[in-house]
Amino acid sequence: MSAQPCSEASSTSCPTTEVSDARLLTEAVTRLRRALRASIRTDYPWETLPMAQVELLQVLGEHSPARISDLATRQRLAPSTVSGLIGQMINAGLVVREIDPADRRASVVTLTDTGREQLAAWTAAHERRLDAALTALDDTERAAVADALPALFRLAEHLGEPGDGPGAH
């Protein structure tokens, strides 16, 4: 199916226009991220971490300690960008920079207890919001979302999540 531009603000509001699955998925993911990010502040008003910092916390939660160059590669960001973000996160007490025991000329970044707690609180708040939204769906819709999860994880792998799928470094 080929995407045809919709004259309306939203492609889902023009049922007579064919829209590609890729375009609809892009729109759905964008709306989900925006809605989740906005709604989380209802239950979790202090949640003001930039998404780039949250994503670094998530990576460090899975792969810690890590060198800045490895974080940059994994997140597909410039090392200078990651270094700046890490500096902000050090100032906030979320991470620490230490000498790499494997190579004393290099440094590694590790989550602090505060960083782990903030990441856990952020994750729990998002799960609560998603649970509430899922509860608002009918049984068929909830089942469709659950059935789609394995395919969505495989799709993420095919998009080449750094370190996990095709195209990974």
Secondary structure, DSSP 4 states (H G I P E B T S, - for coil): ------SSSSGGG-TTS---HHHHHHHHHHHHHHHHHHHHHHH-TT----HHHHHHHHHHHHS-SB-HHHHHHHHT--HHHHHHHHHHHHHTTSEEEEEETTEEEEEEEEE-HHHHHHHHHHHHHHHHHHHHHHHTS-HHHHHHHHHHHHHHHHHHHHTT-TTTSTT--
